[in-house]
């Protein structure tokens, strides 16, 4: 298989043309060593740019706190700047720069930084760099944050080469007014940049295309000086695609694993990437077609390695950009590749080739990367653990019952029949353990697992189900005050729940987290959707995708009101809450109201004076299934609480 890379302008490299908080505050931008730089080239170029413009450029104004932000990446633009051939066209690149600036203030993009991957020119000629200077002046004039680096068509040799037109034009002196520039090594060819996004600091290393040991030592020192910053490494040559480009759209093999380290890339991996766990994403150009792979570093964590380059496409790529949309809420980076120069053209006037390249949508150019940012960065940004809160703090006005499971048994040890869990509200609604016949001794155990925002750092682990009926549940006493409560003025019921991987719809569906004994038929209920055998109140998990359901018979109706939530994934803690304001009932999942909250007046909860069950559900007066999963704190209040008053409140 041939490696597709650009031809070096002034040296042979052995590669022929055909032949990178949860609530964690990160360290601020520290200063790195800054080297000397020469003055920026001046003068008016002898080349005219295309006159077409998209119009007035907007304002650089990214939202630095939003949990969604975008890193723009621009690979090899060399064919736009071939001054020695009297061939220069700034327009495509400038159009991309306008797009980047304009979309910094667009919440759907929120572009916070732009990284160029080298080969800014085809010939390293001073006349070419004069034009590059003018194009990048657009970013400078608007205060846009960006980084650049030298590719093999911009320079020769390694970073010890000394002065060049590249260094004179794009060296450290260019960034003297930049808020994101953190410094350079003594040569000026390796630079560090720190941008703010999602309330954190992110470090970008822009490394020369051939870095010496001093350059690698400098980069390692910069990372050590900023130990709490995720690092994105940009360089010109690192990985290349291990599939060919003989057809288009490209036959990309496995689009998630079709790149390998180049010979020089092996050096970068060994001397910089492997031992620096902060480096989670690398970006390079030089080769084509685009590709990506993921490697494990010395710490056993993923490093996402991407090559993006479109110089072999129509108009030398036309200043095409790749957008890395970081979403810290979804734990995903969505990647798309677009050409703003073409998108700015009237669709009706685009040539066929232009229309084809307005957006590149193949699997190697348009994809999503799942990445658990909190987990991935935990080795250098420890995840803060919210401390447990005392029960007294959670006893809000109107609390009728509050059960929690901390400080009562060692994790993994079993609760025994007849054991009592006290109601911390002081109202006397204590719970007693009940075991179904034939149930294993460890069907109900203490657990240290808990929702991260739960007051108590503990839960109960239920191992129950049907086929055959088995498990252990809890019940209030026969004379508990809660049994007779009808909540005419409203109520709030909260709990925390997690289902295990072996949760099964047939064996565990419709098990209740909390229910009130007494069947609908015995209470005289009838009419639409009424099951005379079901309990008067049940807060259950359905058999259809583990949807939470609150089914209750209010005082003002003979038939039930049912609130439905969406499917809950396993092995994830969920906070569930039901709130009734005296008229309407709403179900909340993680503080968000669900779609199926009926606009039906439902006043209070019908009672036959019978006990409440935790983890148990009855049909026709007999327990027919026991819950399977973990249940955390449970609080019942006799009034409607706002979401800010939930047990998850900050």
TATALIN-V27150 format. One line per field, one symbol per residue. phi: phi as a letter, one per 20 degrees, with the letter a starting at -180 (. if undefined). psi: psi as a letter, one per 20 degrees, with the letter a starting at -180 (. if undefined). Layout:
# TATALIN-V27150
phi=???
psi=???
This chain:
# TATALIN-V27150
phi=.eeeceffecbedndegdf..fleeefffeedfdeecefffdnefeddfgffcepfefcfbfeedffdbcdeccehdgfeccffdlccbfggffffffffffefeegfdlfdacdednlfceclfgfffffggffffffffdmfebccbedfeebcmdfefnfbggffedfgffdfdffdfdpbfgfnedccccddalmcdcdddddgfcdegffffffffffffcfddfddedbecbccfdcecfccffeemefebcccffgfggffffecfgedfffdbccbdmebffabbcdeefendfdeccdcacfeeglmnlmgcdddeecfeelbdedccccgffffefgfdfffffgfdfcddffedcbcdfbfgfffeffccgffefffdfggfeefgnfebbdbcemcafgneeedgnfddfeffnenefdcfcdfgmeffdfbcfcefafgdfgeeabddeccqcmefbpcccbfffdfgffefdlfepacdcbcbbdefefcgfecfmfefbbdfoegffemeaofmedfefffcbdcdfedmlefcddbdffececedcdddefdfflcfcedbdcceocddcdcdlmdfefedgecfcemcfcdmefeddnccdclncfdadfcqdcegccccebfdfffdffege
psi=pqporqpqhjrpiiorhh..pokpprqrorprpprqqrqppaqpqjppqpipqiapqbpomqoiiqjprppppoaokhiinmhijknpohggghhgggggghjhjohhglpiqppqjrmhrhjjqhhghhggghgihggghjkqprqrrpriihrrbajjhbqrhghhgjahhhjhjpiipirrrhhiipqqpoqpqkjrpppppoqqhoprhhghggghhgghimijpqpppprhofqrqkrrkhqpqqojcoiimkqqprghhhggghigggjnihoipqprcgrrrqrqrpqpahijqpopoppppkhjapkkikkqqpooopnigilqoppqprnhghhiqphhiprggghhjgpojriihorqoponggghjhhinpopppqqqqhhhjmrpjphqoprkqkiqppiqqqqpiqppqoiijijlqqqpppqpjqqhkioqqqiqqphjpgpmrrpopnaarlrpqrpaqqrrhjphhhipilhjrrppqrqqpqrhjppghhiqjqpgprproqgghjkqrapjpoiiqqhppnrprjnklpppopqorhjqirqpppparppqrkpppppqpppjigqpppppkjpqrhmnpmppopapqqjjrrqpojqpqpkjqpiqqqoaqpbqpppqkrpqrhijrijq.
